């Protein structure tokens, strides 16, 4: 395949994201179904993720280079310009190739007229790079690679940490694994990684966690296909520790994972505890990922496609018997995992936060009725915004007299946040996450 065609393919993938009508969630599937050769897929993925990650700054630079904004029908050419700038600034692509191959990719898109435009813009950027970057970086959202509304949210919520949050979001983040303790110890698996030539260290807080020094394809991980290990961030692994007091030592305990896809937390609970687990997800397609995850690991659960926020949908999956523990990993803004999903910078809107908070509130109220007296509900989000976290829990406790905050006081991770615990993203460590444990009075 012509190198320009790989850039054209990346541009096509970016069009719905730049137009605010899609995301990168299906990127791997798109690449697998494409004619892009295996060796080129990593390059395409790096371009797509990189452009989204650095978009606020790349877009500002593009605005300085273009005489007038691109028409919407030419979003693919705008994407190529951003791709070219990203290569010049952040990749080890030879500059002449970054310019010529990116400009030439316009032909693969059927827009040969844009070749001259792209070539002129990228060559001008090479000549005036220092001055242009200094000019756009006077604007804090541009310099910190975040949309203005989100930067304001971070500054208001975390006045001492907002710059560090932005810096962590702008890194790709480490590849973290969860060792299946039913099959192998963490110490033994670290030795297997060493034998395979993969450098890794134990996670600081998660007992089953291993962090790779350099990310790799899962096919290189010893025992991955056999279920010895899974990919899961350290923050997400802490869920099992928080539910341990409610589940350890009693195989009759009933557990509900109310928003389970893609299944990592359900799997971890089943690896750690002998329990009867029901996994729900509103999206049948995403529920298939839960099934695939459990099948690879040799685990079993009852799976149902259902909307956990709607009490009238209970009849299809609930037998009327209350659960001893409920995990609500609630739909959220994803502001703690932007480094994993950088398209959030383009697809998320400020108005989404209130809508998500309303959904989280409905989920809490609906699921609480299914919790047994004395039972525990663990609320979790991958958000760093108080409206979805501590404020959400404060409001729930205020309207639910039989609910008590039950978060452990002595924890060596995160920081107190209302009645819960907040982790902020760290460059070489965990993602951003919030947990609050609630117990129903007997």
N, C-alpha and C positions, 0 to 999 in steps of 0.2 A: 504494500500500500504506500502511496505517495505520502511523505511526511506532512504535506499540507492537508491531506485528507484527514489525518488524525486530529489536526487542529480544527478543521471544519466540523468534524463529528462532535468535538468538545463544544464548539460554538452552538451547534444545534441543541445539545443537552442543556446548555445554559439559557437558551431563549425563554422557556417558560418560567425559570427562576427570576430572570431579570425583569420579566413582564409581571411578576407577582402572581402567576397562575399555576405554579408547580414548585417542586422541590427536588432535591437530589436523592430522595429516599429510594428510588428505583434504579439508581445508577449502576449498581453491580449487575442487576438483571438486564438492563439495557446493553451493557458491555458484553455480557455472556451471549446475548442473542444477536450481536452485531457481527460484521465481517472484520472488525478490528482484531488484529493478531494478538495473541496472548502477551507477547513481549511489549506491545504498545499500550496495553490497557492501563498499566500503572501510570504511564505518562498522561493519558487522557484524564484519569482520575485526579492526578496531581494538579492538572490545569483547572478542572472544574472546582475542586475544593479550594485551591489557592485563590482563584478569582473571587469566590464567595467570601473567603476569609479576609482578603485585603480589599474588598469591593469599595468601601467608602473612600479609600485613598486612591485606588485605581480610577474610580469614576470621576473624582475631582481632577485628576491629572488628564483624563480624556477630555473633560470639559475645557481645559486650557488648550488642548491641541486641536480641537475641532472648531471650525468657523461657526457652525451651528449644530444643534443637537441632531442626532440621527432620528429619522422618522420611525414610528413603531414597526412598520413593515421591514425595517432594516436592523432590528434588534440583533440579528445574527452577525451583522458587520460590527455593531457596537461590542458584541461579545468577543469578536476576533481582536479588536483593538485592546480590550482589557486583557485578553490572553497574551498578546504581544508585550504589553507593559509588564505583566506578571513575570514573563520569562526574562525580560531584561533586568528586572529588579530582584528576583527571588530564585531563579533557577540557574543551573550550570549549563544552560544551552548557549552555544557560541552566539554572540550578538548578531553576526551576519545571518545565521540560520533563523534566529528568533524573528528578525525583520523580514527576510525574504520568504521564508516558508509561511509565516503568518499572513503576509500580504497575498501570497499566491493562493492561500486557502480560500480566498474570496471566489476564485474560479470554480472550486469544487461546490460552492454554494450557488453557482449560477449567476454570480454578480461580479463579472470581470471588471466592471467600472470601478469597483471599490478597491482594486489592487493599488491603484495610484494613490488613493486617499490614505490607505493604511500605510503604505510605504513612506509617504510624506510625513505622516504623524509620528511614526516610530523613529524615523531618522531625525526628525526635529527633536524628539525626546532625548535621543542620544547626545545631540549637540548641547541641549539646554537643561539637561537632567537636574543638575544641582540647583539652579535658579527656580525651576518649576516645582521641585519638591519643597524647597524652602517656602515658596509662595503658598502652596496649598496647606502646608503643615501649620500655618498660623491659626487654622481652624481646629479646635481640639477634637471634635468627632472624626475629622479626617485623619489627623495625626495618630489617633488611637484606634482607628479602624472600626468604629461603631456608629450606628445611626444616632442622630442627636437625641431622640426621645429615650433611647435605651441608656445612653450615657448619663442623662439626667436622672433616670431611675437609680442607676448605680451610685451616683453621687449623693442622692438623697438618702438612700438606704445604708450606704457604707462610706461615710465621709473620709475615713482613714484608709480605706482599702480599694476604692474604685479604680485607681490606676493599676493596681496589682491584678484585679479581676480582669481588666481589659487585656493586660499583658498575657495572662494565662489563657484567655479566650483566643488570643491570636497565635498561640502555639498549637501544633497538631495534637499534643498530648501523648503520653506513653501508652504502650500496649500492655494491658494488665490481664492476668490469667487467674482463674479460680480452679484450684486443684480439687478433684473429686475425692474426698476423704474416704469414701466407701471402697475406693480402688487403690489409692496410693497416698502416702504421706507427703506433705510439702517438702520435707528434707530429701526424700527419695526422688521426688520429681525434679528438684533443683539439680541433683546429680545427673539425672537423665538429660536435662537441658545442657548441662556442661559437656557431657559426652557427645551431644549432637552439635556442639560448637555454638550454642546460643547463650549469651551472657544474661544473667537474671539475678535479681535480689528479692528477698522476702518483702512483702508489703509491711509498712510500719504498723498498721492498725488491724487489718483483716487477717484473721488466723489462717485462712486458706488462700491468701493472695500472693501472687508472684508477679513482679514487674520486669519486663524485658528491657534490656538496655537499648536494643534496636528492634523495631517492629518487623514482623515477618508474616508470610502467608501461613494460614492455619495448617496447611498441608505439611509444613515443616515441623510442626509441634509433635513431639513423641506422644503417641497414644491418643491424639485428638479424635480420630475416627472411632476409636474404641471407647470413648467416653471418659478418659482419664482426666481431661482438663477442658475448660471452657474459657471463652473470652468474656470478661466482665470487669468493670471498673471497681476499684477498691471501695468507693463510697457505697455502691450498690450492694456489695457483699456484707456490709454492716447490718443489713436488714435481719439476717439470720441470727446474729448475736442478740439483737433487741427482742426477737421473738422466742429466744431460747428458754427463758423462765416459764413461758406458757406452754411449751411443747416438749421439753426434754423429759424422757423417762415415762411417757404415757402414750402408747400407740393408738389409744382410742380417741385421742384429740382430733377434732374436726377443724380444718383450716380452709379458709376461702382466700384466694388471690383474685381480687375483684377486677383488676385491669392488668391481665397477666402477660400479654404479648410484649416481647418475643419469648418470654418464658424463663429468663435467667434466674429470677428470684424464686419462682416456683421450683425450679430444678435444685437450687441451692438448699431450699428448705427440705426437699425430699432426700438430698444427699446427707443432710445433717440429722434429720429426725425421721423416725418411723411414725407416720401420721397419715390420716385420710385427707387428701387435698382435692379441692374443687377449684378449677381455674376458669375464669370468665374472660371474655373479651368481646367488645361490641362489634368488632370487625372479623367476620369469618375467615377472610384471607390471612389476617395476622394470627388468628388462632391456629392456622395450619403450621405456622412457625413454632408455636408452643409444642405442638404435637411432634414436629421434627426434632426439636431440642430434646424432649423427653425420650424419644425413641433412640436417639444417638447415645444417650446416657443410661439407657436401660431402666428408666423410671416410669411410673404409672400415676395418672391422676384422672379425675373426671373433668372433661372439657365441655364447655357450653358457650355458644355464641349468644350473648345477651347483654343488654344495656343495664348495668348495675345501678344507674341513677333513676330507673323507672320501677317503682314498686309493682306496677301492673304487669311487668314482664316476669315476675317471680315464678309463675306457674310452670313455665317451661323448663326450669332447672332446679328450683329449690324444693326440697321435700318437707319444709316446714320446721325442721329441727335446727335449733340455733347453733352457731359456730363458736368454738372455744377461742379461736383467734382469727382475725381478719386483717389481711394486708391490703391497704388501699394505696397503691402507687399511682397517684392521681394524674390525669392528663394535666399538663402545665405548659408554661412558656418555654421550657427547655433552656432557660438562661444560665443554668449551671453547666450545660454540656455543649455550649456553642462551639467549642474547639472540636467536638465530634461531629457536629452538624452546623457548619458555618453558614449554610444557606438560611439559617434562622435570622441572620442579620438583614436579609432581604425579604423574607416571607412573613416575619412576625410584625404585627402592628400594635401600637399602644392600646388601641381599643380592644385588642384580644385579651388583655389582662383581666378586665372586668368580666368578660364573658367566661373566661376560664375559672375565675374565682366563683362565679355563680354555679358552674358545673361541679366544682369541687365541693361546694356547700351542699348541693343536692345529693351527691354521692355519700358524703358523711352522714347525712340524715337518713337516707334510705338504708344504708348498710348497718347503721347502728341498731336498727330494729331486728337485725338478724344475728346479733351478738348475744351470747348467753350471759346471764348475770355472773359477774366475776371474770368475764372474758376480757381479752385485750384486742384493741384495734390499733394497728400501727399505720399512721399516716405518713406518706413519703412523697416528695417531689424532687425533680432535678432542676429546681429553680432557686434563685438567690433573691427573689423579690418578696418582701414582707407581706404583700397583699395575698399571696398564695400560700404563705407559710405561717408565721407567728400570728398575723392578724386573722387568718382563717381559723386557726385553732382557738384563739381568744374568743371569737364570735361563737364558735360551736360550744365551747364550755359555758358561755354565758346563757345559751338557750337550751342547754341540756343538763338539767340538775343531777341526773344519775351518772354523769360522766366525771371522772377524775383524771387529772394529769398524772402520768405514771412514768415519766422519763427518768432514767437513772441519773443520779447527781454526780457520781464519780465516773467520768468518762475521760479517756485520754485523747479523744479526737473532737474536732469541731469546737464550737463555742456556744454558750447558752443563747437562745433566741426565743424570748417569751417562755412558753411552756414546752419548747422543743429544743432541738440542737441543729445548728447550721454549719455545714462545711462549705467553704469557699474554694473555687478551683485553684489548684497549685500547679505550676509549670511542669514539674517532674513527679507529681504525685496524683492525688485523687481529683475527681470532678467535683463540681458544686452540687450539694444535696442538702435536703432538710428532712428531719425525722421528728415525729411527736408520737409518743405512746400514750394511749388512753385506756382506762379501765372502767368497766361498767360495774356500778355498785351492786352488791348482792341484796 
